[in-house]
Amino acid sequence: MPEDRKQRLLRRHRRDKRFLFATLVCALAGLGAWVGFAWILPLLVLFWVAHEAWFSDHLFYAPDVDYAYRFGAEAETLPVTLANGRLALVDGALLHADDTLLLAVTVRSAWTGRFFDPAVMIVADACDVDGNCLSHPQSPSRDIQTFERGARGVRYLNLTGLAAALQTNGLRLAGWHCRLEGAPRLLRVRHPDYRRKRLLVVAPHADDAELAAFGLYTQAREAWIVTLTAGEVEAEHYRRMGFDPVGASRLKGRLRAWDSVAVPLWAGVPVERAIQLGYFCLQLPVMRARPAEAICSREAGMCDTRPFRRFNRFRLASDENGIPSWNSLVADLREIILTAKPEVIVLPHPLFDPHPDHVAAVAAVREALAGSAWRPETLLHYANHLHDNDRWPMGEAHAGVALPPLVENSAPLLPWVLPLGRDIQTDKAMALAMMHDLITPLSRKKRLRRLLQRWLAGRRHPPCGAHEFFRKAVRRHELFWVESCENPVSGRARNQDNP
């Protein structure tokens, strides 16, 4: 399963760090015996600073390999040229404003790209290289899309939203701490406008819907949000306020349950369409393994989902008993799907997103659909956590979202990208700032690491929030992977009441 692979990668990473630490201790001991032990402490501090500034990223793959994407048959390759840094269309291909546009480029990091994040700056022709618009103040100015340090190989820039500039005068590309090599390939995918559909966003935890799809659901014709768990675990912040472990966990769960129902109001989603199911965090895989059994909270001392459903306006059949079982979860999802009749369901991607609750959430949705009289047209998958790179999307807030790393062969994937204007990005940042789990203070170690990376590696964090998700999620794109329900889970291709 995906989470097993993540754990293997983490174990290997920790093993390698222990080996390097032991090697460093031995080397310093030998050096101290030669030049004197007074040098050891300054050298240890120097090595620690270098590690925090340049080598603390969790990168579980070699950065000098090609991304191994295969795209669906709907992805069309358009001829382009890249000469003297200018990207231009060939043969007058016609682009639409809402086309998903990806540019496959070969990136080769400079030696400085081992210490500073290599990036590609994308400049609309009406603007100069500093991002200042020359003749059209309202035209797109610039975007900077960042890759892993030491990147070398095929990567995918996201040009969605820049169709007009590319169509007219082309785009200019410039590498920072890297250069572009070879001939690029422009991939175009056309989709229906999913914002015009009825949406159901499935969030394993409070904030998952906002991180992945705030821009989508705030613009949707009709949106429903269902949050599966209360997110009551890991309540150390509330313990420091004086609560015992059980009380801290219950308080955190109540706060996050409130967040999951209240924050969607910021985007115009009525409280009747924001539903908290109140199951327990990190217990979904256990529930899935024992579907008829009630699985209690790890930390809150609770075995009833109803206390965390107290803010719901939508009533469920399982409110009668509050049993926290897999069978109850599947029945809840099926009941919500039959009521909401979503044309599109938004949920995690089991390939990219390894969180065990996220993987189990996808399984629960598929099981609910298998026995449902209603079927959506499309599933849109998102990734809030990655297997291989905990900084993706890399780079700064408000930048574009390049495709995530994929270094192993997979089935063909079909991306859909939704561009977000600055106003929606700001609203998204404020929605995240309302989430209690994203506003807890950083540890001293993380604050010090961030300062060192800012001073020595040039990394900047947005002022709207300290949590890493303010950098990763507040972007000019939201990225989804499209799965058509033409090949349905249960074998029925059409809804019974919508032939």
VMD Tcl script that draws the C-alpha trace (Angstrom):
set ca {
  {0.00 0.00 0.00}
  {1.19 3.60 -0.53}
  {1.63 4.31 3.18}
  {3.91 1.25 3.50}
  {6.18 2.69 0.83}
  {6.28 6.02 2.66}
  {7.32 4.29 5.87}
  {10.07 2.39 4.04}
  {11.39 5.64 2.61}
  {11.37 7.30 6.02}
  {13.19 4.37 7.62}
  {15.84 4.46 4.89}
  {16.22 8.22 5.28}
  {16.70 7.93 9.05}
  {19.14 5.03 8.62}
  {21.22 7.06 6.18}
  {21.26 10.05 8.53}
  {22.43 7.86 11.42}
  {25.21 6.46 9.23}
  {26.30 9.95 8.18}
  {26.22 11.12 11.79}
  {28.39 8.20 12.93}
  {30.81 8.84 10.08}
  {30.99 12.52 11.01}
  {31.69 11.72 14.68}
  {34.51 9.38 13.71}
  {35.97 11.91 11.32}
  {35.83 14.69 13.91}
  {37.40 12.44 16.53}
  {40.29 11.73 14.16}
  {40.62 15.40 13.27}
  {40.55 16.38 16.93}
  {43.35 13.98 17.74}
  {45.38 15.60 14.97}
  {44.73 19.34 15.30}
  {43.28 19.54 18.81}
  {39.83 18.95 20.27}
  {39.14 22.67 20.72}
  {38.07 22.74 17.06}
  {35.42 20.06 17.40}
  {32.60 22.17 18.87}
  {32.82 24.95 16.23}
  {32.98 22.34 13.49}
  {29.91 20.56 14.89}
  {28.00 23.85 14.94}
  {29.11 24.56 11.36}
  {27.99 21.12 10.16}
  {24.64 21.50 11.93}
  {24.02 24.90 10.35}
  {24.89 23.51 6.92}
  {22.54 20.58 7.44}
  {19.62 22.77 8.50}
  {20.16 25.26 5.68}
  {20.86 22.95 2.75}
  {20.38 19.27 3.56}
  {17.32 18.94 5.79}
  {14.75 18.45 3.00}
  {13.03 15.07 2.90}
  {13.73 14.03 -0.66}
  {13.24 10.31 -1.16}
  {14.34 9.97 -4.78}
  {17.34 10.90 -6.89}
  {16.86 14.46 -8.23}
  {18.84 13.68 -11.40}
  {16.18 11.47 -13.03}
  {13.36 12.23 -15.47}
  {9.82 12.49 -14.18}
  {8.14 9.36 -15.55}
  {4.72 10.73 -16.51}
  {2.41 9.15 -19.03}
  {-0.70 11.11 -19.91}
  {-4.12 10.04 -21.09}
  {-5.14 9.97 -24.72}
  {-6.88 13.31 -24.23}
  {-3.50 15.06 -23.82}
  {-2.50 16.63 -27.13}
  {1.09 17.57 -27.99}
  {1.44 20.95 -29.72}
  {4.61 22.00 -31.59}
  {6.61 24.77 -29.92}
  {10.08 26.23 -30.24}
  {12.39 27.60 -27.57}
  {15.05 29.91 -28.98}
  {17.01 32.57 -27.08}
  {14.73 32.03 -24.11}
  {11.50 32.67 -26.04}
  {8.83 29.99 -26.19}
  {6.61 30.25 -29.27}
  {3.85 28.19 -30.83}
  {4.42 26.65 -34.25}
  {1.83 26.39 -37.04}
  {-0.58 28.82 -35.36}
  {-2.20 26.33 -32.99}
  {-5.32 27.79 -31.37}
  {-5.39 27.88 -27.57}
  {-8.38 28.47 -25.32}
  {-8.15 30.44 -22.10}
  {-9.19 27.46 -19.96}
  {-6.85 24.90 -21.56}
  {-4.62 22.97 -19.17}
  {-1.13 23.64 -20.54}
  {2.01 21.80 -19.42}
  {5.48 22.27 -20.84}
  {7.87 19.33 -20.66}
  {11.40 20.74 -20.36}
  {14.79 19.27 -19.54}
  {16.27 21.06 -16.54}
  {19.95 20.88 -15.58}
  {20.95 22.48 -12.27}
  {24.05 24.62 -12.06}
  {26.46 23.93 -9.21}
  {24.68 26.67 -7.27}
  {21.48 24.66 -7.73}
  {22.81 22.29 -5.08}
  {22.51 25.04 -2.46}
  {19.73 27.26 -3.85}
  {16.44 26.06 -5.26}
  {16.62 25.90 -9.07}
  {13.67 27.59 -10.73}
  {12.33 28.68 -14.10}
  {10.92 32.18 -14.46}
  {8.05 32.50 -16.94}
  {7.46 36.02 -18.24}
  {4.59 37.16 -20.43}
  {5.90 39.10 -23.42}
  {4.21 42.31 -22.28}
  {6.38 42.38 -19.16}
  {10.08 42.75 -18.50}
  {12.23 40.17 -16.71}
  {11.56 41.85 -13.35}
  {7.83 41.23 -13.79}
  {6.96 44.86 -14.56}
  {4.28 45.10 -17.24}
  {5.39 47.26 -20.15}
  {2.17 47.89 -22.06}
  {-0.70 45.87 -20.60}
  {-0.95 46.37 -16.84}
  {-3.70 43.74 -16.49}
  {-1.84 41.01 -18.39}
  {-0.10 38.16 -16.52}
  {3.28 39.35 -15.33}
  {5.57 36.56 -14.24}
  {5.59 33.20 -12.60}
  {8.45 31.32 -10.96}
  {8.19 27.54 -10.71}
  {10.72 25.78 -8.53}
  {12.25 22.30 -8.57}
  {14.27 20.20 -6.17}
  {17.91 21.05 -5.56}
  {20.18 19.26 -7.99}
  {17.31 18.74 -10.44}
  {18.46 17.21 -13.70}
  {16.02 15.70 -16.16}
  {12.54 16.14 -17.58}
  {10.23 18.37 -15.54}
  {6.78 19.83 -16.26}
  {6.11 23.57 -16.07}
  {2.51 24.65 -15.60}
  {1.54 27.27 -18.19}
  {-2.19 27.13 -17.50}
  {-3.63 30.63 -17.49}
  {-0.99 31.94 -19.89}
  {-2.69 30.81 -23.11}
  {-3.39 34.35 -24.35}
  {0.21 35.50 -23.91}
  {1.60 32.32 -25.48}
  {-0.84 32.60 -28.38}
  {0.04 36.20 -29.22}
  {3.69 36.99 -28.55}
  {5.01 33.92 -26.78}
  {6.57 33.57 -23.34}
  {10.09 34.10 -22.13}
  {11.71 31.44 -19.96}
  {14.77 32.02 -17.82}
  {16.48 29.55 -15.49}
  {17.65 30.49 -11.99}
  {20.47 28.24 -10.79}
  {19.66 25.97 -13.73}
  {19.43 25.96 -17.51}
  {16.97 24.50 -19.98}
  {18.21 22.02 -22.54}
  {16.81 20.28 -25.59}
  {13.46 20.71 -27.29}
  {10.42 21.34 -25.08}
  {6.99 19.73 -25.59}
  {3.73 21.55 -24.96}
  {0.87 19.37 -23.73}
  {-2.70 20.61 -23.92}
  {-5.70 19.02 -22.24}
  {-9.23 20.33 -22.63}
  {-11.83 19.71 -19.96}
  {-15.35 20.80 -19.22}
  {-15.56 23.58 -16.67}
  {-15.97 21.61 -13.47}
  {-16.92 24.80 -11.62}
  {-20.28 24.58 -13.39}
  {-20.98 21.17 -11.84}
  {-22.38 20.08 -8.50}
  {-19.36 19.22 -6.37}
  {-18.84 17.03 -3.35}
  {-15.44 17.60 -1.74}
  {-14.31 14.71 0.46}
  {-11.88 15.85 3.18}
  {-10.35 13.20 5.45}
  {-9.56 15.98 7.96}
  {-10.63 19.56 8.56}
  {-8.54 21.82 6.26}
  {-8.01 19.19 3.51}
  {-10.85 20.67 1.45}
  {-9.44 24.18 1.78}
  {-5.84 23.15 1.08}
  {-6.72 21.26 -2.07}
  {-9.84 22.83 -3.51}
  {-10.82 26.14 -1.90}
  {-10.54 27.93 -5.23}
  {-12.63 25.25 -6.92}
  {-15.45 25.00 -4.41}
  {-15.69 28.74 -3.84}
  {-16.47 29.15 -7.57}
  {-18.66 26.06 -7.96}
  {-22.28 26.27 -9.00}
  {-23.12 24.14 -5.96}
  {-20.67 22.66 -3.48}
  {-20.97 20.17 -0.65}
  {-18.12 19.37 1.76}
  {-17.93 16.27 3.91}
  {-15.14 15.89 6.48}
  {-14.61 12.34 7.69}
  {-12.64 12.76 10.92}
  {-12.52 15.24 13.77}
  {-8.70 15.37 13.73}
  {-8.44 15.12 17.50}
  {-4.98 13.51 17.80}
  {-1.57 15.13 18.36}
  {-2.97 17.73 20.76}
  {0.33 18.71 22.43}
  {-0.39 22.42 21.93}
  {-3.53 22.13 24.05}
  {-1.72 20.08 26.69}
  {0.65 23.02 27.13}
  {-2.43 25.08 27.97}
  {-2.94 22.89 31.05}
  {-5.33 20.22 29.76}
  {-4.79 16.55 30.46}
  {-4.23 14.38 27.36}
  {-7.88 13.33 27.02}
  {-9.20 16.85 27.57}
  {-6.68 18.31 25.12}
  {-7.65 15.78 22.46}
  {-11.37 16.44 22.91}
  {-10.86 20.20 22.74}
  {-8.82 19.91 19.58}
  {-11.45 17.66 18.02}
  {-14.25 20.09 18.89}
  {-12.32 23.02 17.43}
  {-11.50 21.21 14.19}
  {-15.07 19.94 13.91}
  {-16.22 23.57 14.16}
  {-13.62 24.60 11.56}
  {-14.85 21.99 9.09}
  {-18.42 23.37 9.24}
  {-17.79 27.08 9.75}
  {-14.87 27.90 7.44}
  {-16.71 26.91 4.22}
  {-19.11 29.77 4.99}
  {-16.21 32.08 4.07}
  {-16.52 30.67 0.54}
  {-20.32 30.87 0.48}
  {-21.07 27.21 1.22}
  {-24.22 27.01 3.40}
  {-23.83 25.21 6.70}
  {-26.42 22.65 5.55}
  {-23.89 21.50 2.91}
  {-20.86 21.29 5.21}
  {-20.93 18.00 7.12}
  {-18.61 16.68 9.82}
  {-18.87 12.89 10.27}
  {-16.89 12.80 13.53}
  {-14.88 9.61 13.01}
  {-11.49 9.44 14.66}
  {-8.18 10.56 13.22}
  {-5.69 7.88 12.10}
  {-8.29 5.17 12.75}
  {-9.77 4.88 9.25}
  {-7.34 2.12 8.16}
  {-8.19 0.14 11.32}
  {-11.90 0.62 10.63}
  {-11.39 -0.58 7.07}
  {-9.64 -3.74 8.29}
  {-12.48 -4.51 10.75}
  {-15.54 -3.03 9.05}
  {-18.26 -4.13 11.49}
  {-16.34 -3.20 14.63}
  {-16.58 0.11 16.50}
  {-13.10 1.70 16.50}
  {-12.58 4.24 19.28}
  {-10.36 7.32 19.38}
  {-6.70 6.80 20.13}
  {-6.43 9.77 22.46}
  {-9.84 11.30 23.23}
  {-11.31 8.41 25.23}
  {-14.39 8.41 22.99}
  {-16.27 5.74 21.07}
  {-19.15 7.85 19.77}
  {-19.09 10.12 16.72}
  {-22.03 12.31 17.79}
  {-20.18 14.80 20.03}
  {-18.16 15.93 17.02}
  {-21.32 16.19 14.89}
  {-22.97 18.74 17.14}
  {-22.47 21.59 14.64}
  {-24.06 19.74 11.71}
  {-27.31 21.01 10.23}
  {-27.46 17.94 7.98}
  {-28.89 14.92 9.81}
  {-27.69 11.38 9.11}
  {-29.27 8.03 9.89}
  {-26.18 7.07 11.93}
  {-26.86 9.99 14.29}
  {-29.17 7.56 16.08}
  {-26.27 5.49 17.41}
  {-22.93 7.22 16.66}
  {-21.11 3.93 16.07}
  {-17.59 4.63 14.71}
  {-17.35 1.72 12.28}
  {-16.35 1.38 8.64}
  {-19.82 0.18 7.71}
  {-21.30 3.34 9.27}
  {-18.84 5.53 7.39}
  {-19.69 3.94 4.05}
  {-23.42 4.27 4.79}
  {-22.94 7.95 5.71}
  {-21.14 8.66 2.44}
  {-23.76 6.81 0.44}
  {-26.53 8.81 2.13}
  {-24.77 12.11 1.42}
  {-24.13 11.16 -2.22}
  {-27.78 10.27 -2.73}
  {-28.85 13.62 -1.25}
  {-26.26 15.88 -2.90}
  {-26.26 14.06 -6.26}
  {-22.78 15.35 -7.11}
  {-21.70 15.41 -10.72}
  {-18.08 15.65 -9.55}
  {-16.50 14.19 -6.41}
  {-13.20 15.69 -5.24}
  {-11.04 13.36 -3.15}
  {-7.38 12.44 -2.46}
  {-5.17 10.70 -5.01}
  {-4.04 7.30 -3.72}
  {-0.88 7.33 -5.88}
  {0.47 10.71 -4.80}
  {-1.01 11.16 -1.31}
  {0.28 8.56 1.18}
  {-1.52 9.65 4.35}
  {-3.24 6.49 5.67}
  {-6.50 8.32 6.37}
  {-6.45 9.75 2.83}
  {-5.93 6.34 1.27}
  {-8.76 4.91 3.39}
  {-11.02 7.86 2.47}
  {-10.69 7.00 -1.22}
  {-11.54 3.37 -0.48}
  {-14.63 4.43 1.50}
  {-15.89 6.64 -1.34}
  {-15.42 3.86 -3.89}
  {-17.26 1.41 -1.66}
  {-20.09 3.88 -1.15}
  {-20.38 4.42 -4.91}
  {-20.39 0.69 -5.56}
  {-23.73 0.37 -3.80}
  {-25.23 3.72 -4.73}
  {-28.05 4.49 -7.13}
  {-26.30 7.75 -8.03}
  {-23.02 7.97 -9.85}
  {-20.93 11.08 -10.50}
  {-19.59 11.85 -13.94}
  {-16.04 12.53 -12.77}
  {-13.67 12.07 -9.86}
  {-11.10 14.83 -9.30}
  {-8.13 13.70 -7.23}
  {-5.84 15.96 -5.21}
  {-2.62 15.51 -3.21}
  {-1.95 17.41 0.02}
  {0.91 15.11 1.07}
  {3.50 13.41 -1.15}
  {5.44 10.18 -0.85}
  {8.75 11.53 -1.98}
  {9.06 15.29 -1.40}
  {7.59 17.07 1.59}
  {8.19 20.53 0.08}
  {5.99 20.13 -3.00}
  {4.72 22.41 -4.36}
  {8.23 23.82 -4.15}
  {9.02 27.51 -4.21}
  {7.15 30.43 -2.71}
  {3.51 31.22 -2.05}
  {1.51 32.70 -4.96}
  {3.76 30.95 -7.50}
  {2.61 28.37 -10.01}
  {2.34 24.66 -9.30}
  {4.65 22.51 -11.43}
  {3.77 18.83 -11.62}
  {4.83 16.78 -8.58}
  {7.69 14.29 -8.76}
  {6.84 10.92 -10.28}
  {9.86 8.70 -10.78}
  {8.17 5.31 -11.10}
  {5.99 4.15 -13.98}
  {2.26 4.46 -13.40}
  {-0.98 4.25 -15.32}
  {-1.68 7.25 -17.61}
  {-2.68 10.37 -15.70}
  {-4.87 13.23 -16.86}
  {-4.29 16.61 -15.16}
  {-6.73 19.47 -14.81}
  {-5.44 22.83 -13.59}
  {-7.62 25.63 -12.23}
  {-5.91 29.06 -12.29}
  {-6.65 31.26 -9.27}
  {-6.60 35.06 -9.25}
  {-4.89 36.94 -6.47}
  {-8.19 37.76 -4.76}
  {-9.11 34.08 -4.46}
  {-5.58 33.26 -3.30}
  {-5.98 35.85 -0.54}
  {-9.36 34.41 0.49}
  {-7.80 30.95 0.53}
  {-4.99 32.15 2.79}
  {-7.54 33.67 5.16}
  {-9.56 30.43 5.16}
  {-6.42 28.54 6.20}
  {-5.76 31.15 8.88}
  {-9.16 30.26 10.40}
  {-8.10 26.61 10.81}
  {-6.96 25.98 14.37}
  {-4.54 23.24 13.37}
  {-2.66 25.60 11.02}
  {-2.14 28.45 13.49}
  {-0.34 26.63 16.32}
  {3.14 28.08 16.92}
  {6.17 26.51 15.29}
  {8.70 24.72 17.46}
  {11.97 26.52 18.23}
  {13.86 24.12 15.99}
  {11.57 24.82 13.02}
  {11.77 28.58 13.57}
  {15.56 28.44 13.69}
  {15.71 26.22 10.59}
  {13.48 28.65 8.70}
  {15.71 31.59 9.66}
  {18.85 29.75 8.54}
  {17.25 28.80 5.24}
  {16.15 32.37 4.68}
  {19.60 33.81 5.40}
  {21.72 31.15 3.69}
  {19.48 29.57 1.03}
  {17.23 32.47 0.04}
  {13.97 30.75 0.96}
  {11.09 33.03 1.92}
  {7.87 32.27 3.75}
  {4.64 34.26 3.33}
  {3.58 36.61 6.14}
  {-0.01 35.29 6.24}
  {0.82 32.25 8.39}
  {3.70 30.30 9.89}
  {2.55 26.81 8.93}
  {4.18 25.30 5.87}
  {0.79 24.90 4.17}
  {0.53 28.68 3.76}
  {3.50 28.41 1.40}
  {2.46 25.19 -0.30}
  {-1.28 25.70 -0.77}
  {-1.72 29.41 -1.51}
  {-0.79 29.28 -5.19}
  {-1.90 30.55 -8.57}
  {-3.01 27.03 -9.54}
  {-4.99 24.18 -8.04}
  {-4.02 20.85 -9.57}
  {-6.32 17.83 -9.89}
  {-6.10 14.47 -11.60}
  {-9.18 13.48 -13.55}
  {-10.81 10.05 -13.43}
  {-13.83 9.50 -15.61}
  {-16.67 7.41 -14.25}
  {-17.43 6.03 -17.71}
  {-15.83 2.86 -16.34}
  {-17.80 2.68 -13.12}
  {-16.85 0.85 -9.98}
  {-20.12 -1.03 -9.78}
  {-20.60 -1.65 -13.49}
  {-23.41 0.93 -13.94}
  {-22.46 3.75 -16.26}
  {-25.49 5.98 -15.66}
  {-27.51 7.23 -12.75}
  {-30.87 5.55 -12.43}
  {-32.75 8.83 -12.21}
  {-30.62 10.64 -14.82}
  {-30.52 8.36 -17.91}
}
mol new
graphics top color blue
foreach p $ca { graphics top sphere $p radius 0.5 }
foreach p [lrange $ca 0 end-1] q [lrange $ca 1 end] { graphics top cylinder $p $q radius 0.2 }
display resetview
